[in-house]
Amino acid sequence: MDRAEQAEQVRHAEQVDWVEVPAGTLWRGTPVEEVARLAHRYADTGVPVEWYLKEAPRAEIHVPAFRIARTQVTVGQWSLFSAATGRPVPRAPANHPVTGITWEAATAYCRWLGNRLGGLDVRLPTEDEWERAARGDDDREFPWGDGYRTGLANLVDLGVGTTMPVGSFPEGAGPFGVLDMAGNADEWTSTLYAPYPGAPVEVPGAEDWAFDPHITRGGAFRHDRDLARCARRHGAYERDLAAIGVGFRLAAPAG
């Protein structure tokens, strides 16, 4: 491969398929009165009702316009950053989401790529932006709608047991066309965990047991369908971020 071909390969890997998310209303979270029924509906997953209480109360939130990447950052994209910074590259195909990435490393990648793209403010999405991209203008339960169906996301029920190429489930796209917002890799946000304003008193003020205090969203290949829900708040609760499938997706100001 000559230098021109190498340069073109790098240029292609640095490009981001941005999805424009218009300013709008997010019906964030879950109404308090629905939490018990929600926990009952997903009782087979073993998730205690207290975990769902973190989603309460529901609130009407205005989210300004922004851009979000259609797919998660891949191993191939990460490898360019690795070559420039000496960070390790996970052993996975180039078109799979990169996982095992700390929050600090993910934000470092954002800064690096932003500089490569001419000073663009590339960053992690906020928790509200993530849920807005997944949920759109309504209160759908999953990015694709209200009903769960195996085969729309890479979660534990699919039986794959590892990551898959990004964008493998076009029928599972969210309302704006963003892919893999459920499953494959759990995604960092820029938001530190805190109870929502007006949360039930049972909701902890901090999650001291978490490996990192930032919220993750969407769930990974090892997670059950409850993590695919648009409102589900999660976190990195184990130190081995590769084993639990933590990756990330990019956001930026509206174009």
N, C-alpha and C positions, 0 to 999 in steps of 0.2 A: 504494500500500500504506500503510495507516494504522499508527500506532505499535503498536497491539495485534497486528496481523498481523506486523509486523517483530519484535516481542518473541517471538512464537510461533515464527517461523522460526529465530531465534537459539536459543531453548530446544531446539528439535528438533535443530539441528545440534550442540549441545553434549552431547546424550545419547549414551551409549556402550552398545552392545549387548554387555554383559559375558557371558562364558562362565565358569562356575565350574569350576575344575580341582581335583579333590580331592587331598588328600595321597596320595602313593603312591611306588612305586619306579620309577625311570628306569634302564633299561639303556643307559647313556650310551656313545656312541662305538662303536668297531669293534675286535674282537679283533685283536691284532697278526698272528696267523697267517692272517687273512683279507685282509690289506691287499693282498698281491701279486695274489691272485685278483680282488679288487675293481678294482684298476687295470687288469688285463687285460680285465675285462668292459666297462670304459668307455674302452678304448684309443682308440676312434674319436673321442673328445672332445679328445684331445691333452693330458689332464691327467696330469702326472707322478706317479709313485708317492709321491714325497715329500709331496705335498699331502694324500694320504689318510693318511699316517702321523700327521698332526696329530690324527686322530680316535682314535688308540690311546693306551693300552689301553682295552678296555671295562671299565666299572666299574658296580657296583650303587649307585645314589645315591638317598637318600631326599629327596624334594622336598615341602616343606610345601604346604598348600592355598593357592591364589591365584586371582585373576581375570585373564582376558586378553580383549582385545577380539576379537570374532568376525571383524572385518575390519580392514584397514590404515586408517590415518588418511587421509581423502580431501582433495582439493583444496578442496571446499566447507567442510569443518571447519577446515582450515588458514586459509581466508580470514578467518574471524572473528578468529583470533589475529593475522593480518596487519593487520587493521583496527585492532586495539588496540595493536600494537607497531611498525607500519611495515615489517614484513618483506615481501619480495616474494612474490607468488603465482605459481606456475608456470602456464604457458599449457596447460591441459588441462581437460577437462570436470570439473564439480564432483563427479561420482561416481567418478572415477578416483583411485587412490592418489596422494598428493602425493609427488613425488620431487625429488632435488637438494637434500635437507635435510641439513645437517651434524649431527653428534652433539650439539653444544652447542645448536643450534636445536631439535632434537627434545626434549631434556631441558627446555628453556625452555618449550616448548609443554605438556609434562606438568605442570610447576609451575603455569603459567597456568590450565590446565583444572582442575587439582585445587582451586585457589582458587575458581574459578567453581562447582565442585561442592561447596562447603561445607567445604573443607579436606581432601578425600579425597587420600590418598597415591597420586596417579597418577604412574606412572614407566614406564621401559622395562623389559621383562622381562629377567631374567638369562638367560644362555645355557642353563643347566640348565632353567629354567622354559620357555623356548622349545621345547627338545627334548622336554620332558615333554608339552607341549600338542600337539606334532606326532606324538609316538610313542605316547603312552598307556602302557599297562602291559606292552607286549610289545616285541619288537625289530624291528618292521616297518621296511622300508627307506624307504618313502615315507609321507606322512601318510595316504593312503587304503589302504595295504596293501603287499604285497611286489613287485608287478609294475608296471612303468612302462607307461603308455598315453598316447599323444598325445590331447589333448582334455580332460585333467583339470587342466591348469594352463597359464598363459600363459608358455611358455618359447619358446626360439628355434625349436624344431621346429614350433610352431603357425603360424609365419610372419607373425604380426601386426606385429611390429617396433616396438611401442609398448605403453603400458599399456592396460588394459581396465577397465570398471567393476568395482569390488570385488564379490566374491561371485558372479562370473560362472560359477564352476565348482562347483556344490553337490555333484556326485558326487566331487569331489576333497577333500572335507572330511576333517579329521583325526578321531581317535576320540572327541573331545569335541564335535565340531561346529564347530571353528574353521576358517575358510575362508582360502584363498589363502596357506597356509603354504609353498607351493611356487610360485615364479614371480610374475609381475606386478611386484612391487617387492622388492628385497633389503631386509632389515629390520635396523635397529640393535638391538643388545642393550646392556645396561649393563655387560657383562663385558669387561675388558681382555684382549687376547690373552696367553696363556701356555700352555706345554705342559701337558697333563694330568699329574698325578702318575704317575710310573712310565713316562713316554713313552719311546719309543726314542731313543737318543742322537743320531740324525740329525735329530730335530725341533728347529728353531731356538728359542732361548730368547726371541727377540723378532723381530718382522717389521718391520725398520727401513725397508723399502721401501714400507710401507703409508702411505697419506695420513692415516689415523687408526688408532690402536692398538686400537679396540674391535672385537669380533667382530660380523659380520653373519651372518644366516641366511636360507635359503630361496631365494635367487637371484631374478633379475628376468627381464623379457621377453627380454633379450638373451642369457641364459645357457642352457647346455645342461642335459640331464636329470640330470647328476651333481650339480648344485647343488640339485636337488629332493629329494635324499636327506636324511632326518631327521638323520643324524649329521654331515653335511658342514659343516665350519667354514670360514668365508669372511671377507672383509674388504673395506674400501674401498681399493683399490689404485691408483685414479686420482683426480686432483683434481676432474674434472668429474663430480660426483655425480648430475647429471641424466642425462648420457649413459650412465652405468652403472646408473641406476635405483635409487638408494638412497632408501628411505622408512622408515616405522616403524609399529609397532603398540603399543598401550597395555597396561599391566598395572597391577594394584592389589592390595591385601590381600584375602583372601577375605571375602565378604560375610557 
